[in-house]
Amino acid sequence: MHQVTPASVQRDLNWLRAALRLARDEWRWTERDPLRGMKLPGENPPRTRRVSPAEVRAICRALHYRTGHVPQSKTQEVALAFLVALRTGMRAGEVLALGANTLDLRRRVARVPHKMQYLTGKPREVPLTRAAVRLLTTVAHRDPCLQISSASLDALFRKTRDRLGIHDLHFHDSRAEALTRLARKVNVLTLARVSGHADLKMLSRVYYRETAEDIAARI
């Protein structure tokens, strides 16, 4: 029997609930919610995985990428995407959506699509660190900046990680790592603006991963 995590069950039930609510409230196809009263499984414990500088260097070496160089292959584009994600807190899909028409390196701002754009009517604006600008300068003239697909990015990153023997590292951990680092420099409202989170609880629980030991060393 195939097993899935509680989070997977919750995601599937959430879209199913939304569909049933639409069928009931707007289309009048049904009078009751068949999922009403169903107990949801508990949430997965939040990940605490950090990304170390040594791991970043190893991945970039394995992908044959050097900072400041124009990527010449898909593997080098994977490394650049990972570095940009670590400097901006953007998701992989947001990094891949960057292009000449969405980047303003003079203002240090990137415009990225987001899931609530149908309500706001405009993309999310992400402030860029100086390190991110340096990374993107080599590809800012392209549209899109990176030519690799999301599926290839994921597959090549996983393959490189496994070949290096790096345990339990996901590309998406770069987002949490970036936001954890930025939390030392800006207040929580600014951090939420950078990350695009409306729910500060989600930002704190899932994406802020500094340990008690790390905090103790700074106070």
Buried (B, 14 or more C-beta within 10 A) or exposed (E): EEEEEEEEEBEEBEEEBEEBEEEBEEEEEEEEBEEEEEEEEEEEEEBEEBBEEEBBEBBBEBBEBEEEEEBEEBBBBBBBBBBBBBBBBBBBEBBBBBBEEBBEBEEBEBBBEBEEEEEEEEBBBBBBBEBBBBBBEBBBEBEBBBEBEEEBBBEBBEEBBEEBEBEEBBBBBBBBBBBBBBBEEBEEEEBBBBBBBEEEEEBBEBBBBBEEEEEEEEE
